[in-house]
Amino acid sequence: MLAYGCSVDSTDEYCRLGESTALECLRKFCSVIEAMYGQWYLRSPNPADLYRLLHKASRRGFQAC
């Protein structure tokens, strides 16, 4: 569902899972990913991160706001 952006109904037909089972698996998967990587990837950017991102964007031709 995440990779292809498909609905629960199409997952039901393809994987032979019920709607509630597919949604429960998706919720558990997302919870585990957030628990594993959330501390690093969902944190607020620090000044060094902002400088790096803005510098990379300017090299690629993006204008500063």
TIRO-2110 file (N, C-alpha, C; in Angstrom, 1 decimal):
// TIRO-2110
0.8, -1.2, 0.0, N, 1, A
0.0, 0.0, 0.0, CA, 1, A
0.9, 1.3, 0.0, C, 1, A
2.0, 1.2, 0.7, N, 2, A
2.9, 2.4, 0.8, CA, 2, A
3.6, 2.5, -0.5, C, 2, A
4.1, 1.5, -1.1, N, 3, A
5.0, 1.5, -2.2, CA, 3, A
4.2, 1.9, -3.5, C, 3, A
3.0, 1.4, -3.7, N, 4, A
2.3, 1.7, -4.9, CA, 4, A
1.1, 2.7, -4.7, C, 4, A
0.9, 3.1, -3.5, N, 5, A
-0.2, 4.0, -3.3, CA, 5, A
-1.6, 3.4, -3.6, C, 5, A
-1.7, 2.1, -3.4, N, 6, A
-3.0, 1.4, -3.7, CA, 6, A
-3.9, 1.4, -2.5, C, 6, A
-5.1, 1.0, -2.7, N, 7, A
-6.1, 1.0, -1.7, CA, 7, A
-6.1, -0.4, -1.0, C, 7, A
-6.8, -0.4, 0.1, N, 8, A
-6.9, -1.7, 0.9, CA, 8, A
-7.5, -2.8, 0.1, C, 8, A
-8.5, -2.4, -0.7, N, 9, A
-9.2, -3.4, -1.6, CA, 9, A
-8.3, -4.1, -2.6, C, 9, A
-7.4, -3.3, -3.2, N, 10, A
-6.5, -4.0, -4.1, CA, 10, A
-5.5, -4.9, -3.4, C, 10, A
-5.1, -4.5, -2.2, N, 11, A
-4.3, -5.3, -1.4, CA, 11, A
-5.0, -6.6, -1.0, C, 11, A
-6.2, -6.5, -0.7, N, 12, A
-7.0, -7.7, -0.4, CA, 12, A
-7.0, -8.7, -1.5, C, 12, A
-7.2, -8.2, -2.8, N, 13, A
-7.3, -9.1, -3.9, CA, 13, A
-5.9, -9.7, -4.2, C, 13, A
-4.8, -8.9, -4.0, N, 14, A
-3.5, -9.4, -4.4, CA, 14, A
-2.9, -10.3, -3.3, C, 14, A
-3.0, -9.9, -2.1, N, 15, A
-2.4, -10.7, -1.0, CA, 15, A
-3.3, -11.6, -0.3, C, 15, A
-4.5, -11.6, -0.6, N, 16, A
-5.5, -12.4, 0.1, CA, 16, A
-5.6, -12.1, 1.6, C, 16, A
-5.5, -10.8, 1.9, N, 17, A
-5.7, -10.3, 3.3, CA, 17, A
-7.0, -9.6, 3.4, C, 17, A
-7.6, -9.7, 4.5, N, 18, A
-8.8, -8.9, 4.8, CA, 18, A
-8.4, -7.4, 5.0, C, 18, A
-9.4, -6.5, 4.8, N, 19, A
-9.1, -5.1, 5.0, CA, 19, A
-8.6, -4.8, 6.4, C, 19, A
-9.2, -5.3, 7.4, N, 20, A
-8.7, -5.0, 8.8, CA, 20, A
-7.3, -5.5, 9.0, C, 20, A
-7.0, -6.7, 8.5, N, 21, A
-5.6, -7.3, 8.6, CA, 21, A
-4.6, -6.4, 7.9, C, 21, A
-4.9, -6.0, 6.7, N, 22, A
-4.0, -5.2, 5.9, CA, 22, A
-3.7, -3.8, 6.6, C, 22, A
-4.8, -3.2, 7.1, N, 23, A
-4.6, -2.0, 7.8, CA, 23, A
-3.8, -2.1, 9.1, C, 23, A
-4.1, -3.2, 9.8, N, 24, A
-3.3, -3.5, 11.1, CA, 24, A
-1.9, -3.7, 10.8, C, 24, A
-1.6, -4.4, 9.7, N, 25, A
-0.2, -4.7, 9.4, CA, 25, A
0.5, -3.3, 9.0, C, 25, A
-0.2, -2.5, 8.2, N, 26, A
0.4, -1.2, 7.8, CA, 26, A
0.6, -0.3, 9.0, C, 26, A
-0.3, -0.3, 10.0, N, 27, A
-0.1, 0.5, 11.2, CA, 27, A
1.1, 0.0, 12.0, C, 27, A
1.2, -1.3, 12.2, N, 28, A
2.3, -1.9, 12.9, CA, 28, A
3.7, -1.6, 12.2, C, 28, A
3.7, -1.7, 10.9, N, 29, A
4.9, -1.4, 10.1, CA, 29, A
5.3, 0.0, 10.3, C, 29, A
4.4, 0.9, 10.2, N, 30, A
4.7, 2.4, 10.4, CA, 30, A
5.2, 2.7, 11.8, C, 30, A
4.6, 2.0, 12.8, N, 31, A
5.0, 2.2, 14.2, CA, 31, A
6.4, 1.8, 14.4, C, 31, A
6.8, 0.6, 13.8, N, 32, A
8.1, 0.1, 14.0, CA, 32, A
9.1, 1.0, 13.3, C, 32, A
8.8, 1.5, 12.1, N, 33, A
9.7, 2.3, 11.4, CA, 33, A
9.9, 3.6, 12.1, C, 33, A
8.8, 4.2, 12.7, N, 34, A
8.9, 5.4, 13.4, CA, 34, A
9.8, 5.2, 14.7, C, 34, A
9.6, 4.1, 15.4, N, 35, A
10.3, 3.8, 16.6, CA, 35, A
11.8, 3.6, 16.3, C, 35, A
12.1, 3.0, 15.2, N, 36, A
13.6, 2.7, 14.8, CA, 36, A
14.3, 4.0, 14.3, C, 36, A
13.6, 4.7, 13.5, N, 37, A
14.3, 5.8, 12.8, CA, 37, A
13.8, 7.2, 13.1, C, 37, A
12.8, 7.3, 13.9, N, 38, A
12.2, 8.6, 14.3, CA, 38, A
13.1, 9.5, 15.0, C, 38, A
13.9, 9.0, 15.9, N, 39, A
14.8, 9.9, 16.6, CA, 39, A
15.7, 10.7, 15.7, C, 39, A
16.2, 10.0, 14.7, N, 40, A
17.2, 10.7, 13.8, CA, 40, A
16.4, 11.5, 12.7, C, 40, A
15.5, 10.8, 12.0, N, 41, A
14.9, 11.4, 10.8, CA, 41, A
13.8, 12.3, 11.1, C, 41, A
13.1, 12.2, 12.2, N, 42, A
12.0, 13.1, 12.5, CA, 42, A
12.3, 14.2, 13.5, C, 42, A
13.6, 14.4, 13.7, N, 43, A
14.0, 15.4, 14.6, CA, 43, A
14.0, 16.8, 13.9, C, 43, A
14.0, 17.9, 14.6, N, 44, A
14.1, 19.2, 14.0, CA, 44, A
15.5, 19.4, 13.5, C, 44, A
15.7, 20.1, 12.4, N, 45, A
17.1, 20.3, 11.9, CA, 45, A
17.8, 21.3, 12.7, C, 45, A
19.1, 21.1, 12.9, N, 46, A
19.9, 22.0, 13.6, CA, 46, A
20.6, 23.0, 12.6, C, 46, A
21.3, 24.0, 13.1, N, 47, A
21.9, 25.0, 12.1, CA, 47, A
22.8, 24.4, 11.1, C, 47, A
23.6, 23.3, 11.5, N, 48, A
24.5, 22.7, 10.5, CA, 48, A
23.7, 22.0, 9.4, C, 48, A
22.6, 21.3, 9.8, N, 49, A
21.7, 20.7, 8.8, CA, 49, A
21.1, 21.7, 7.9, C, 49, A
20.6, 22.8, 8.4, N, 50, A
20.1, 23.8, 7.5, CA, 50, A
21.1, 24.4, 6.6, C, 50, A
22.3, 24.7, 7.0, N, 51, A
23.3, 25.2, 6.2, CA, 51, A
23.7, 24.2, 5.1, C, 51, A
23.8, 22.9, 5.4, N, 52, A
24.1, 21.9, 4.4, CA, 52, A
23.0, 21.8, 3.4, C, 52, A
21.8, 21.8, 3.8, N, 53, A
20.7, 21.6, 2.9, CA, 53, A
20.5, 22.9, 2.0, C, 53, A
20.7, 24.0, 2.5, N, 54, A
20.5, 25.3, 1.7, CA, 54, A
21.7, 25.4, 0.8, C, 54, A
22.9, 25.0, 1.2, N, 55, A
24.1, 25.0, 0.3, CA, 55, A
23.9, 24.1, -0.9, C, 55, A
23.4, 22.9, -0.6, N, 56, A
23.2, 21.9, -1.6, CA, 56, A
22.1, 22.4, -2.6, C, 56, A
21.1, 23.0, -2.1, N, 57, A
20.0, 23.5, -2.9, CA, 57, A
20.5, 24.6, -3.8, C, 57, A
21.3, 25.5, -3.3, N, 58, A
21.8, 26.6, -4.1, CA, 58, A
22.8, 26.1, -5.2, C, 58, A
23.5, 25.1, -4.9, N, 59, A
24.4, 24.5, -6.0, CA, 59, A
23.6, 23.9, -7.1, C, 59, A
22.4, 23.4, -6.8, N, 60, A
21.5, 22.8, -7.8, CA, 60, A
20.6, 23.9, -8.5, C, 60, A
20.7, 25.1, -8.1, N, 61, A
20.0, 26.2, -8.8, CA, 61, A
18.7, 26.6, -8.1, C, 61, A
18.4, 26.2, -6.9, N, 62, A
17.2, 26.7, -6.2, CA, 62, A
17.5, 28.0, -5.6, C, 62, A
16.6, 28.9, -5.7, N, 63, A
16.7, 30.2, -5.1, CA, 63, A
16.3, 30.2, -3.6, C, 63, A
17.0, 31.0, -2.8, N, 64, A
16.6, 31.2, -1.4, CA, 64, A
15.3, 32.0, -1.4, C, 64, A
14.5, 31.7, -0.4, N, 65, A
13.2, 32.5, -0.2, CA, 65, A
13.5, 33.9, 0.4, C, 65, A
END
